[in-house]
Amino acid sequence: VQLQASGGGLVQAGGSLRLSCVVSGRTDSHYIMGWFRQAPGKERTFVAGFRSSSGSTVYADSVKGRFTISKDDAKSTVWLQMSSLKSEDTAVYYCAAGRRIFIPQRSHEYTYWGQGTLVTVSS
């Protein structure tokens, strides 16, 4: 399984941005897709997760109501729609995948990782 993330860039505070993660290779409905982020000098943290078999989602408290994760099976793509962006959302964003029953929020629970895409929010 390979993941290719894109869509990062520079955006003003309050603006929106949509990240995409193209998934190639064999996956099934038991795969969990997740987005993580890592700000400079900080640990990588969970942002959002999507469970294909149920369509259920989980979000970090810091992004609830502002970010939306979704998956387009026809395009083998996972999206992260980000709105009302804040300066503290500035980070490198990574997509990840793992075969799990639940949606984990710890990075080591995910097996596959994309290369990361930088999101910079200016205040």
Secondary structure as GFF3:
##gff-version 3
##sequence-region A 1 123
A	DSSP	beta_strand	2	6	.	.	.	ID=ss1
A	DSSP	beta_strand	9	12	.	.	.	ID=ss2
A	DSSP	beta_strand	17	24	.	.	.	ID=ss3
A	DSSP	beta_strand	31	38	.	.	.	ID=ss4
A	DSSP	beta_strand	44	51	.	.	.	ID=ss5
A	DSSP	beta_strand	56	59	.	.	.	ID=ss6
A	DSSP	beta_strand	67	72	.	.	.	ID=ss7
A	DSSP	three_ten_helix	73	75	.	.	.	ID=ss8
A	DSSP	beta_strand	77	82	.	.	.	ID=ss9
A	DSSP	three_ten_helix	87	89	.	.	.	ID=ss10
A	DSSP	beta_strand	91	99	.	.	.	ID=ss11
A	DSSP	three_ten_helix	107	109	.	.	.	ID=ss12
A	DSSP	beta_strand	112	113	.	.	.	ID=ss13
A	DSSP	beta_strand	117	122	.	.	.	ID=ss14
###
